[in-house]
Amino acid sequence: MEIKEGELLTIGEVIRLGLANKCEIAIYGSEKEETASNDTEGEKSLESITSMNGGKVKYRVKSFDDAEKILSVIREVTWA
């Protein structure tokens, strides 16, 4: 699968695509919050807790550097 800037993924898709094993995943809380986290297990927990409260967590691709094997995503939470 080709990963495009601006694309929305779930953390499950990131894990299923094997990106968590092949790349460093930089997860940002927002565009302004530049504290990257590589904790995909923590993100799975956050997704399940948020979904219990009617929220959906998606990850917008900020950048993907295939040569350096770095995927940067921005966490986006929406409420139903």
C-alpha positions as CSV (number, residue, x, y, z in Angstrom):
1,M,0.0,0.0,0.0
2,E,1.2,3.5,-0.9
3,I,1.0,5.9,2.0
4,K,0.0,9.5,1.1
5,E,0.3,12.6,3.1
6,G,-3.1,13.6,4.6
7,E,-4.4,10.0,4.5
8,L,-6.4,8.8,7.5
9,L,-5.5,5.5,9.2
10,T,-6.5,3.7,12.4
11,I,-3.8,2.4,14.7
12,G,-5.1,-1.0,13.7
13,E,-4.3,-0.3,10.1
14,V,-0.9,0.9,11.0
15,I,-0.2,-2.4,12.9
16,R,-1.9,-4.6,10.2
17,L,0.1,-3.0,7.4
18,G,3.2,-4.0,9.4
19,L,4.3,-0.4,9.6
20,A,4.9,-0.6,13.3
21,N,7.5,-3.3,12.7
22,K,9.1,-1.7,9.7
23,C,9.1,1.9,10.6
24,E,9.6,4.3,13.4
25,I,6.1,5.7,14.0
26,A,6.0,9.3,15.3
27,I,2.6,10.0,16.7
28,Y,1.8,13.6,17.4
29,G,-1.0,14.8,19.7
30,S,-1.7,17.7,17.3
31,E,0.1,19.8,14.7
32,K,1.3,22.2,17.4
33,E,2.3,19.5,19.9
34,E,5.5,18.2,18.5
35,T,6.1,15.5,21.2
36,A,6.4,12.3,19.2
37,S,5.5,8.9,20.6
38,N,6.2,5.5,19.2
39,D,3.8,3.7,21.5
40,T,1.4,1.8,19.3
41,E,0.1,-0.3,22.2
42,G,-0.7,2.8,24.2
43,E,-2.5,4.2,21.2
44,K,-4.6,1.0,20.9
45,S,-5.6,1.5,24.5
46,L,-6.4,5.2,23.9
47,E,-8.6,4.2,20.9
48,S,-10.6,1.7,22.9
49,I,-11.1,4.0,25.8
50,T,-12.2,6.9,23.5
51,S,-14.6,4.6,21.6
52,M,-16.4,3.7,24.8
53,N,-17.2,7.4,25.2
54,G,-18.4,7.8,21.6
55,G,-15.2,9.1,20.2
56,K,-13.2,8.0,17.2
57,V,-9.4,8.2,16.9
58,K,-7.8,8.4,13.5
59,Y,-4.3,9.2,12.5
60,R,-3.7,11.7,9.6
61,V,-0.4,11.0,7.8
62,K,1.9,14.0,8.4
63,S,4.7,12.5,6.4
64,F,6.2,9.2,5.3
65,D,9.8,8.8,4.5
66,D,10.3,5.4,2.9
67,A,14.1,5.8,2.7
68,E,14.5,6.7,6.4
69,K,11.5,4.4,7.4
70,I,9.8,7.1,9.4
71,L,6.0,7.5,9.4
72,S,4.7,10.6,11.2
73,V,1.0,10.9,12.0
74,I,-1.2,13.4,13.8
75,R,-3.8,12.0,16.2
76,E,-7.3,13.3,15.4
77,V,-10.2,12.6,17.8
78,T,-13.8,13.2,16.7
79,W,-16.9,12.8,18.9
80,A,-20.3,11.4,17.7
